[in-house]
Amino acid sequence: GMLTADVADPHDQYERLHAEDESSRILTYLSDPLDRIIMVLRAIEGMKWDDIALACKRTERTVRLRYERARTHLRECISREQVAYLHTTQP
């Protein structure tokens, strides 16, 4: 038979709900509500930097710096989570 990749269907309702739940769970790693708002507006909603700055009543530079710091923090949290998961699943 033909080999297929196990890739999520972006139009599948279950996959979409799971992705939304996982996104919300990951965002809980950000303790500052402003960082969560900036992350959602940029990464999920795809807003432009100047629009985010206006919505958050901050400078564009501040918004960009907070976004990068939050993104780095999330990457580190997810990496630690993956390592912890690997340690619990290996015999």
Helices and strands as residue ranges (DSSP letters): H 13-27, H 33-39, I 40-44, H 49-56, H 60-89
